[in-house]
Amino acid sequence: MLATSLFSGALVVVIAVALYVRASPLIESESLWAIVSGADWKPSEARFGLRPFIIGTAWVTVIAAIIAVPLSIFASVYLAEYASPRTRSFLKPLIDLLAGIPSVVYGAWAALVIVPLIADHLGPYAQANLKSVPLAGAEYVTGYSVLAGGIVLAVMIIPVIISVSEEVLRAVPRDYREASYAVGATRLETITRVVIRRALRGLMAAVVLGISRALGETMAVLMVVGNVVASPKSIFDPAYPLPALIANNYGEMMSIPMYDSALLCAALVLLVVVLFFNVGARLVLVSGMSR
């Protein structure tokens, strides 16, 4: 059992080392900072700037977090504190089912529903009524945008955040609630001032785990985000996140020097970011549970 556990953990190291070895020709020819901060992606000219893809990934992830976090926290509080056992037993399998739906199904749904909604309604409304708002400044709205990618990502990470958050809230000892009721606090005051405060670190860890899932999601985002190599300036602009870049281009045009190294360097950057978020979430969660 120890050997299998070590093997599972070693896989991350093996993947990271393999990516670094394949990306090292580009890293040695240019500094990693120059690659990450470069704005030009022109493989035929040996220019492999990853900044537009990193910014696109950040836009989509932030939008997903803004949408998903409040909904998930409210839903987890309801399931942990208000829902009856019958209601909880009905809702929990449905939420878990959301986590098991293939990402390509989410992408197809978003392409059929979310993209037309943005192109026909949200985009024109924003252009007509929110011209002074910087995030509504897209010149032409096709629907394939960071907003579409953020919405589909939000739907995908909601079950992850709800599952962890509910477990964290239910792990708060019953004595805390009874002590709060004993001094005259209402149910809402007990939840907001005692239970949530006690479980705050665990809730933060749940959010970080959801964000790490959003950072690495590929297929659903690839289908609706537009895949245009440019830094978005509005939520209605298209973007090109790192996972979509790798999925779209790996295996093509490998005759171009350094092209495969650039794509694997992008994969290495993505792996490091996701690993950072996952380790941080685990540390926060363990710290919160031990207090």
C-alpha positions as CSV (number, residue, x, y, z in Angstrom):
1,M,0.0,0.0,0.0
2,L,2.9,2.3,0.7
3,A,4.4,1.5,-2.7
4,T,1.2,2.3,-4.5
5,S,0.7,5.5,-2.6
6,L,4.2,6.6,-3.4
7,F,3.7,5.7,-7.1
8,S,0.5,7.8,-7.3
9,G,2.3,10.8,-5.8
10,A,5.4,10.2,-8.0
11,L,3.2,10.5,-11.2
12,V,3.0,14.3,-10.7
13,V,6.8,14.5,-10.5
14,V,7.2,12.3,-13.6
15,I,4.8,14.4,-15.6
16,A,6.4,17.7,-14.5
17,V,9.9,16.4,-15.3
18,A,8.8,15.1,-18.7
19,L,7.2,18.4,-19.6
20,Y,10.3,20.4,-18.4
21,V,12.6,18.2,-20.5
22,R,10.5,18.7,-23.6
23,A,10.1,22.4,-23.0
24,S,13.8,23.0,-22.1
25,P,15.0,23.9,-25.6
26,L,12.7,26.9,-25.6
27,I,13.4,27.8,-22.0
28,E,17.1,27.7,-22.6
29,S,16.9,29.8,-25.8
30,E,14.7,32.4,-24.1
31,S,14.1,33.2,-20.4
32,L,10.9,31.8,-18.9
33,W,9.8,35.4,-18.0
34,A,10.2,36.4,-21.7
35,I,8.0,33.5,-22.7
36,V,5.3,34.1,-20.1
37,S,5.2,37.9,-20.6
38,G,5.6,37.9,-24.4
39,A,2.5,39.1,-26.3
40,D,3.3,37.7,-29.8
41,W,2.4,34.2,-30.8
42,K,3.8,33.6,-34.2
43,P,5.3,30.1,-34.4
44,S,6.5,30.6,-38.0
45,E,8.7,33.5,-36.8
46,A,9.8,31.6,-33.6
47,R,7.9,34.0,-31.4
48,F,6.1,32.1,-28.6
49,G,4.6,34.7,-26.2
50,L,2.1,33.1,-23.8
51,R,0.7,36.3,-22.3
52,P,-2.6,36.4,-24.3
53,F,-3.3,32.8,-23.4
54,I,-2.6,33.3,-19.7
55,I,-4.8,36.4,-19.7
56,G,-7.5,34.5,-21.4
57,T,-7.3,31.7,-18.9
58,A,-7.5,34.3,-16.0
59,W,-10.5,36.0,-17.5
60,V,-12.5,32.8,-18.0
61,T,-11.6,31.5,-14.5
62,V,-12.4,34.8,-12.7
63,I,-15.8,35.0,-14.4
64,A,-16.5,31.4,-13.5
65,A,-15.6,32.1,-9.8
66,I,-17.7,35.2,-9.6
67,I,-20.7,33.2,-10.8
68,A,-20.1,29.9,-9.1
69,V,-18.9,30.9,-5.6
70,P,-22.0,32.7,-4.3
71,L,-24.3,30.1,-5.7
72,S,-22.3,27.2,-4.3
73,I,-21.9,28.7,-0.8
74,F,-25.6,29.5,-0.5
75,A,-26.5,26.0,-1.8
76,S,-24.1,24.3,0.6
77,V,-25.4,26.3,3.6
78,Y,-28.9,25.2,2.7
79,L,-28.0,21.6,2.3
80,A,-26.0,21.5,5.6
81,E,-28.2,23.7,7.8
82,Y,-31.8,23.9,6.4
83,A,-32.6,21.0,4.2
84,S,-34.5,18.0,5.6
85,P,-32.9,14.6,5.3
86,R,-35.3,13.7,2.5
87,T,-34.6,16.9,0.5
88,R,-30.8,16.4,1.0
89,S,-31.0,12.8,-0.2
90,F,-32.8,14.0,-3.3
91,L,-30.6,16.9,-4.1
92,K,-27.2,15.4,-3.4
93,P,-27.3,12.8,-6.2
94,L,-28.4,15.5,-8.7
95,I,-25.5,17.7,-7.7
96,D,-23.1,14.8,-7.9
97,L,-24.5,14.0,-11.3
98,L,-23.4,17.4,-12.5
99,A,-19.8,16.5,-11.7
100,G,-20.0,13.4,-13.8
101,I,-21.3,14.8,-17.0
102,P,-18.6,14.8,-19.7
103,S,-17.2,18.2,-20.5
104,V,-18.0,17.9,-24.2
105,V,-21.7,17.7,-23.3
106,Y,-21.4,20.9,-21.3
107,G,-19.6,22.5,-24.3
108,A,-22.3,21.4,-26.7
109,W,-25.0,22.7,-24.4
110,A,-23.2,26.1,-24.0
111,A,-22.7,26.4,-27.8
112,L,-26.5,25.8,-28.4
113,V,-27.8,27.8,-25.5
114,I,-25.3,30.2,-23.9
115,V,-23.6,31.5,-27.1
116,P,-26.9,32.5,-28.9
117,L,-28.2,34.1,-25.6
118,I,-25.1,36.3,-25.4
119,A,-25.1,37.1,-29.2
120,D,-28.8,37.9,-29.4
121,H,-29.6,39.4,-26.1
122,L,-26.9,40.1,-23.5
123,G,-24.4,41.5,-26.0
124,P,-26.7,43.9,-27.8
125,Y,-28.2,45.0,-24.5
126,A,-24.8,45.8,-23.0
127,Q,-23.7,47.7,-26.1
128,A,-27.0,49.7,-26.1
129,N,-27.3,50.5,-22.4
130,L,-23.9,50.0,-20.8
131,K,-21.5,51.8,-23.1
132,S,-19.9,53.6,-20.2
133,V,-19.0,50.2,-18.6
134,P,-15.5,49.1,-19.7
135,L,-16.4,45.4,-19.6
136,A,-19.2,46.0,-22.1
137,G,-17.0,47.6,-24.7
138,A,-16.8,44.9,-27.4
139,E,-17.2,46.2,-30.9
140,Y,-19.0,43.1,-32.3
141,V,-20.5,40.4,-30.2
142,T,-20.6,36.9,-31.7
143,G,-21.4,35.1,-28.5
144,Y,-18.2,33.1,-28.5
145,S,-16.5,35.0,-25.6
146,V,-14.9,34.8,-22.2
147,L,-18.4,35.3,-20.7
148,A,-19.7,32.1,-22.5
149,G,-16.6,30.2,-21.3
150,G,-17.0,31.6,-17.7
151,I,-20.7,30.5,-17.6
152,V,-20.0,27.0,-18.7
153,L,-17.1,26.7,-16.3
154,A,-19.2,28.0,-13.5
155,V,-21.8,25.3,-14.1
156,M,-19.0,22.7,-14.1
157,I,-17.3,23.8,-10.8
158,I,-20.5,24.4,-8.8
159,P,-20.8,20.7,-7.8
160,V,-17.1,20.6,-6.7
161,I,-17.5,23.6,-4.4
162,I,-20.9,22.5,-3.1
163,S,-19.6,19.0,-2.2
164,V,-16.6,20.2,-0.3
165,S,-18.4,23.1,1.3
166,E,-21.2,21.0,2.6
167,E,-18.9,18.5,4.2
168,V,-16.9,21.3,5.9
169,L,-20.1,22.9,7.3
170,R,-21.5,19.6,8.5
171,A,-18.1,18.9,10.2
172,V,-18.6,21.9,12.6
173,P,-19.4,20.3,16.0
174,R,-23.0,20.5,17.1
175,D,-21.9,22.0,20.4
176,Y,-21.1,25.3,18.6
177,R,-24.6,25.6,17.4
178,E,-26.2,24.7,20.8
179,A,-23.9,27.2,22.6
180,S,-25.0,29.9,20.2
181,Y,-28.7,29.1,20.7
182,A,-28.2,29.0,24.4
183,V,-27.2,32.7,24.5
184,G,-30.2,33.7,22.5
185,A,-28.9,33.8,18.9
186,T,-31.3,33.1,16.1
187,R,-30.7,30.3,13.5
188,L,-29.4,32.8,10.9
189,E,-27.1,34.5,13.4
190,T,-25.8,31.1,14.4
191,I,-25.1,30.1,10.8
192,T,-23.5,33.4,9.8
193,R,-21.5,34.2,13.0
194,V,-20.6,30.8,14.3
195,V,-20.9,28.0,11.8
196,I,-19.5,29.9,8.7
197,R,-16.8,31.6,10.7
198,R,-15.7,28.3,12.2
199,A,-15.7,26.7,8.7
200,L,-14.3,29.7,6.8
201,R,-10.9,28.0,6.0
202,G,-12.6,25.0,4.7
203,L,-14.9,27.1,2.5
204,M,-11.9,28.9,1.2
205,A,-10.3,25.6,0.3
206,A,-13.4,24.5,-1.5
207,V,-13.4,27.6,-3.6
208,V,-9.7,27.2,-4.4
209,L,-10.3,23.5,-5.5
210,G,-13.1,24.7,-7.7
211,I,-10.8,27.3,-9.3
212,S,-8.1,24.8,-9.9
213,R,-10.7,22.6,-11.7
214,A,-11.6,25.6,-13.8
215,L,-8.0,26.4,-14.7
216,G,-7.5,23.0,-16.3
217,E,-10.8,22.5,-18.1
218,T,-10.3,22.2,-21.8
219,M,-13.0,20.8,-24.1
220,A,-16.1,22.8,-22.9
221,V,-14.2,26.1,-22.9
222,L,-12.6,25.4,-26.3
223,M,-16.0,25.0,-27.8
224,V,-17.4,28.4,-26.8
225,V,-14.6,30.8,-26.0
226,G,-13.7,31.8,-29.5
227,N,-10.0,30.8,-29.7
228,V,-8.7,34.1,-30.9
229,V,-5.0,34.9,-30.0
230,A,-5.6,38.3,-28.3
231,S,-5.9,39.6,-24.8
232,P,-9.6,40.3,-24.2
233,K,-10.7,43.7,-23.1
234,S,-14.4,42.9,-22.5
235,I,-16.4,39.9,-21.2
236,F,-17.9,39.8,-24.7
237,D,-14.5,39.5,-26.4
238,P,-13.2,36.1,-27.5
239,A,-10.1,34.6,-25.9
240,Y,-7.7,31.6,-26.1
241,P,-7.0,29.9,-22.8
242,L,-3.9,27.8,-22.3
243,P,-5.7,24.4,-22.2
244,A,-7.5,25.2,-25.5
245,L,-4.1,26.2,-27.1
246,I,-2.6,22.9,-26.2
247,A,-5.6,20.8,-27.3
248,N,-6.0,22.7,-30.6
249,N,-2.4,22.7,-31.7
250,Y,-0.5,19.8,-30.3
251,G,0.3,17.3,-33.0
252,E,0.0,19.9,-35.8
253,M,2.8,21.8,-37.5
254,M,5.5,20.0,-35.5
255,S,7.9,20.7,-38.3
256,I,8.2,24.2,-37.1
257,P,11.3,24.5,-34.8
258,M,10.5,24.9,-31.1
259,Y,6.8,24.6,-31.7
260,D,6.3,21.5,-29.6
261,S,8.6,22.9,-26.9
262,A,6.4,26.0,-26.8
263,L,3.2,24.0,-26.4
264,L,4.7,21.8,-23.7
265,C,6.1,24.9,-21.9
266,A,2.5,26.1,-21.9
267,A,1.5,22.8,-20.4
268,L,4.2,23.1,-17.8
269,V,3.0,26.6,-16.8
270,L,-0.5,25.3,-16.5
271,L,0.6,22.3,-14.4
272,V,2.5,24.5,-12.0
273,V,-0.4,26.9,-11.5
274,V,-2.9,24.1,-10.9
275,L,-0.5,22.3,-8.6
276,F,-0.1,25.6,-6.6
277,F,-3.8,26.0,-6.2
278,N,-4.4,22.4,-5.2
279,V,-1.6,22.4,-2.6
280,G,-2.7,25.7,-1.3
281,A,-6.3,24.4,-0.9
282,R,-5.2,21.3,0.9
283,L,-3.0,23.3,3.3
284,V,-5.9,25.7,4.1
285,L,-8.3,22.8,4.5
286,V,-6.0,20.8,6.8
287,S,-5.3,24.0,8.8
288,G,-8.9,24.8,9.2
289,M,-9.9,21.2,10.2
290,S,-7.1,21.1,12.9
291,R,-8.2,24.3,14.6
